[in-house]
Amino acid sequence: MHIERQELSLPSRPYLKIAATLFVSTLSGLSPTLAAPQDQDAKVRQVIDDAIKPLLKQYAIPGMAVGVTIDGKRTFVEYGDASINPKVAVTRDTLFELGSISKTFTSTLAAYAEVEGKLSLKERVSAVMPALKGSALDHVRVLDLATHTAGGFPLQLPGDVKTEKQLIAYFKSWKPQYTPGTHRVYANPSVGLLGMVTAKAMGAPFQTLAERLFAEIGLKRTYIAVPAAEMKSYAWGYSRDNKPSRVSPALLAIEAYGVKSNAVDMLRYLEANMGVGAVPPKVARALEATHTGYFRAGELIQDLIWEQYPWPVTPEKLAAGNTVQMGRANSHPATAIDPPMAPRGDVLVNKTGSTNGFGAYVAFVPEKKIGIVMLANRIYPNDVRAKAALQVLSRLTQ
């Protein structure tokens, strides 16, 4: 709605003059969003430009799609190219690889299984997967898989693990470096195993469950396998020497890093996580459950895959939780939060994601109903992504 201030022509009775004065004063105090939506959209775009344009130049990022949602009102800004040769511009509909942001869908499915009474996060992994009985996973909870505290998996599966039979053998022979629940070690195999456990508990293939979840949240163009008709919208990722790349199918890829999506769907995903827009009640409960804080590790509070920080947060603290060291199978002491921290609004919740040619970041502040999505087709530092996003969120919530 656009409201224009103008002189009011009213009879010269005193009480009407007073009323007119009050009415005009009220208009003057309206928020920018209500008084002039075009001005507000321009402000959001300028704030995004101020944070993002320097990154594009400094890290030679070919293209990026950025979206901001404020209480369901969305602004999109697109930069550069989804493909260098042939040249194709980025749009809000361009599909990017999400990398490890995919893990948040896996944890949501685990939470959904618990809502349905088919899985307990407190269960031991081998209790759900009998093939792993007698292994170290007799002592690892499902919760430990979802919080990177299982005991020290490597960042990636060993290269010689190529079949389902070899995968089970690998998990059965795995030896933890730490007592479960004492150290945070970021790793793809543990989250991949979380997806396997969830699929086993739900009695359906993981991909089927994930695609069903996408639909229930309202994601219309989010994929594990990009359909042929959508390949024209699928960006190419680029290495430092501008060689094009896309993620290859692999064991546990879909559970840990294999989802592709666009800025529109990812803003919808953040809105659903903040309770903006309707989703089925069980899905809403699962989404909220993933924001429960279970461990402290360095500056971050570890939720179910998501990571959170008290709001407002300083750039230094947010960057410290998003360093390379926090995300590459390095060990960090983890302190259990007992009882776990219930989901709350006065926090910033975030997640990074990367594949060989893509770098993504999402963050939201539930209390403010504000979120940001940054999807790029080149890897650049996680802490830089976080600082840029924080710059946008901070300026738009002042």
N, C-alpha and C positions, 0 to 999 in steps of 0.2 A: 504494500500500500504506500503510495506517495502522497505526502501531506505538504501542502504549500502554504507558507505563512503569507497572510494578506491582511489589509485593513478591514475591519468589520464595520458595516454601516448599520447602526442600531439607534433606536429612539434615545433621546437624551435624558432618560430616567436614571438616577444615580445607581440603583441596584443592578440595572442592565450594564452600565459602564463597568461596575465592579466585576460582574460575571464575565464580560468580554476580556477584561484584564487577566482574570484567572485562566480563561481558556487559552489565551495567547501564551501565557507563562507556562502552561502545561505543555503546549506544543514545543516550546523552546527547550524543555527538559526531556523530551523523548530521546530514547536511545537512537544512535545512528541507524541501526538496522530497521527500526520502525519509521523514523522520520525520512530517511533517504536510503533505500536499499541499494540503489546504484552506487552511492557514495561509500557505503559499507563494503560492497564487493570490490570497489577500487582500492579501498584501504587494505583489505585482505590480500589482494593481488600484489600491492606494493610491498607489504610485509614479507610475502613469500619471495618476491624478486630480490629483496635486500639480503635475504638469507641464502638463496639458492644460486643466484647468478655467479657469485664469487667461486662457489664450488665447481660449477661447470667449467669455468676457466682454469682454475688451479689444477684440477684432476683430469682435464680433457675428457669430460664425460660426453659421449655422443648424444645421448638423449635422456630426458627424465620427465615423468608425469608426477605432478604433485597435487594432492587434494587436501582440503581442510573442511571439516564439518564443525559447525557451531550450532548446537541444539537442533541438528537435522538440516540446517541451511548449509549448502555445499558450494565451495568455490574450487575450480580446477584451473591449474596453470600448466601448460605443456611447453617443453623446451626441446629443441634439436630433433635428432633423427632416431627412428626405430631401426632403420637400416641405412648404412652408409652407401652401399652399392648393391642394388639400385637404391636411390635416395628415397626414403619414405619418412614422412614426418611423424613424430609422436603425437598421439591424441589421448584423450581420457579413456578411450576404449582399447588402447594398445595393451597387449598381453605381455607381462614381464614374469620372469622366474622369481618366486618369492624366497627361494633358499630356505633357511631355517625358520622363517615365519610359518612355514608349513607345520612345524612342530606344535604350534598353538592349536591347530585343528585336531591333531592327535590327542593332545591333553584334554580338549573339549569332548572328544568322543569317549575318553576314559571316564571323565566326570559324568557324561551322559549315561554310560553303562552303570555307574554307581547310583545315579538317580533312579534308574530302572530296577535297581536291586540285583543286577546281574554280575556285579563286580564290587569289591571293596578295595579301596586304596591301601588298607592295612594288611591285606592278604599277602602272603609270600608268593613270589612269582611262580615257583614250582607247584604251588597248590592249584594254580590255574592252568599251568602247562605241565602235565604229568611227565612228558618226555624229558623234562629238566630236573626231575627228582634225583636226589643224590649228589647234586652239584652245589656250587657256592650260592646258587640262586635259591636254595632252601632258606637262606638267611636274608634275602633282599626283598623288601616290600615293593608292591606296585608303586607306591608313593615315591620310593627312592628313584625309580626309573624316571618319574615325571618331574623330579627336582634336581637331576644330575648328581645325586648323592649315593649311587649304587655301590661305589667303591673303587672306581677308576677304570672305566672302559677307555680304549683309544679313541681318538677323534673320528677315525674312519674304520670300517671293517677291513681286515687284512685282505690283500689282493687275491689270495688263493681261495677265498671263500666265495664260491660262485653258484652253488646249488642250495636248495632248501635243506637237503640232508647235511651238507657241510656246515650250513648255518646253525642247525641244531647242535651238531658236534662242537662247533666253536663255542656256543653259549654253555654247553655242558662242561667243557674243559677250562673255561675262563676262570682265572684266579684274581680276586680283588687285591688291590694295593692297600686299601684302607678298610676299616670297619664301616659297613654301610651306615649312612646317616651322619658321618663325621666330616666328610670333605666334599666340596663341589668340584666335579670334573666334567666339563662340558664335552659331550660325545654324541655322535650319531647312533652307534649301535644300541645304546641304552634306550633312546627314544624309539628307535626302530622296534626294539623288543616290547616297549610299551604298546605300540600299535599291534603287534602280534598277539599280546595278551588280551588287549581289548577286543580284537576280532574273534579270538577264541571264546571269550566270555559272551560276546553278542551272537555268536553262531553264524557269522556272515563274513565274506571277504572284506578286508580293510577298505579297498577302493569303493566297494558298494556302499559301505557305511559312510565314507567320506563324502561321496557324491550325494547321498541322501541328506547329510548334514548341510552341505552347501545350499541345497534347495530349501531346506527348512529355515535357514537364516535369511534367504532371499538373495543369494548370490547367483546371478544369471549367466555369468561368463567366467567362471572359475573352474579350472580343469586340472586333472592329473595327466590325462592324455589329451592333447589339444586336437579337436576334430579337424578333419581335412578342410572343412568350410571356414575354419577360423585361422588357418595357418597364415593367411594374408595379414592378420592382425598381430601375429606373434613376432615380437621384436627379436633381433639378433643381439646377443651379448658380445662384448668386445674385450679382448685382452689388451695389455699395455701397448702391444705393437699392432693393435687394430685388427687382429685376426678374429673373424666371427666364430661364435660358439653357441651351442645350446646343450642343456644337460642331457646326459645319456641314461637310458634305463639301467637300473642296478638294484640288487637286493637292498631292501629297506629304504630305497630312495623316496617312495611315495609317503612313507611315514615320517621321514626326517627332513627332506628338502625338495620334494618333487612337485609342489603345487605351482600352477601358473594362474595369474589373475590380472585384473586391471584396476585403475584408480577408483573407478565407480564402485566396483564390488568390494574393494578393500575399505572404502569409507563406510559402506553399508555394514561391513563386518565390525568395524570399530563402533558404529552406532548401536549395533545389537549388543556389543559388550558393555555399552554405557546405558542400556535400557531405553534407547531412543528407537521407536518403531516396534511394531509387534512381532514376536516370534512365538512358537508354541511354548507352553509353560515349562515343559521338561527341558527344552533347549535353553530357555532363559535361566533356569536353575543351574544347568551345566556350565553355561558361560560365566555366571557369577561365581560358581565354585572354583573356576580356574584362577580367580583373583585372590584366593586365600593365601596368606603368607605362611610358609612353613620353615624357612631357614634364613639366617643372615649370613652373607658371605661378602666381605669387604663392604662396599658402600651400598650394595643392592640387597633387597629382600626377595628371596626366591619363591615365586608362586608355582602353580602347575605350568611350567615352561615360561610363562610370562615373568617379567622382572619388574619390581616396583620400587619407588622412592617416595619419601614423604614430600608433599607439595606445600609450598614451592621448594624446588630443588636448585642448587647452584650448578652452573655449567661444569665446574670442576668435579663435583660428586657424580653427576650424570655421566661425564666422560670417563671417570674412573671405573664405573661399572660396565663400560662398553669398550674397554681396551682389547687389544688382540690377546693379551694374557688371560683375560676372563673368558675368552671364547675358543681357545685352542687346546683343549685337553690338559691345561695346566691345573694343578691342584691348589685349592684354596680352602682353608678350614671353614667349616660350616657349623653354625650354632643353631640348634633346633629352637623354634619359637613354640613354647609350651604354656598354655594351649595355643594352637595355631591362630594367627591373626585373621579375624573375620574380614571379608571384603569391605572396603571402605572407600569413600569418595575423595578424601583429601590426599590423593597420591597421584603420581605419574606412573603409568603402566606402559612398558615398551618392549619391543623385540626387534632385533636385527636379523637380516638374512642375506646370504650370499651364495652364488654358484660361481663357476669359473669366469663368467662374463657379466654377471648381474650383481647389483648391490641394492638392497631394499631396507626400509626402516618404517616402523609404525609406532605411534605413541598416542596416548589419550589420557585425559584427566577427567574421571567420572563426575566429580563434583561440579566441574565447569561445563560438562557436556561438550567438550572440545577435543578433537582428534586430528592427527595429521598422518598422511600417507606419502612416502617418498619412494618412487620406483625408478631405478636407473639401470642402464645397460652397460655399466662398467663397475668393477669393484673399486671402492674407495674406503678410507678408514671408518670403522664403526663409530669411534668417538667423535669424528667430524660430523657424521650424520646426526648423531644425538645432539650435538651442540647447535647445529643449524635448526633442527626441529624445535629445540627448546627456545631458541631465539624467536621463532614464529609464535609458539604457544604463549610465551611470556608476554610478548607485545600485544597479543590479541586478548589477553585476560587482565590487562592493567586497568 
